[in-house]
Amino acid sequence: MNQSNIKIKKYTILIIDDDENVCILYKINLEKLGYHVITASNSTDALQIYNESLNNTPIEVAIIDLSLPDSLTGNEIASEIRKLNSDVKLIVSSGNIESAEMLHHLDYGFDASIEKTFNRKKIKQTVESVLGISEIE
């Protein structure tokens, strides 16, 4: 069988950020890398989307901003999502690389951290790392 005919699983990633431009930039970069992307601008929508995904297309990764405008923080959303699915991969995303969550993401229940620079290579490395994907070159 020709390797180019092998279907590769298309992972679904949920972006949770109140800045529409951040969501768009992540979405563009991740879709170019072959991922299916869903966005949410607040914790209420994020948790509803994640709950609905459990019965449909599972979300394997959530990239979560720390500061959101409604009732839950990024840390609290991560905790709620982790309660729903202990296997989900959670990535904290912030422009503040000095925050405790960014510096010590494992201590806060995140699998990785990524600065909001939208460097596609860094996004690819981070997502592939948490998913355990190794590229064959």
Summary of the structure (lengths in Angstrom):
residues: 137
radius of gyration: 14.6
end to end distance: 18.5
largest distance: 51.9
contacts: 399
relative contact order: 0.16
helix: 42%
strand: 18%
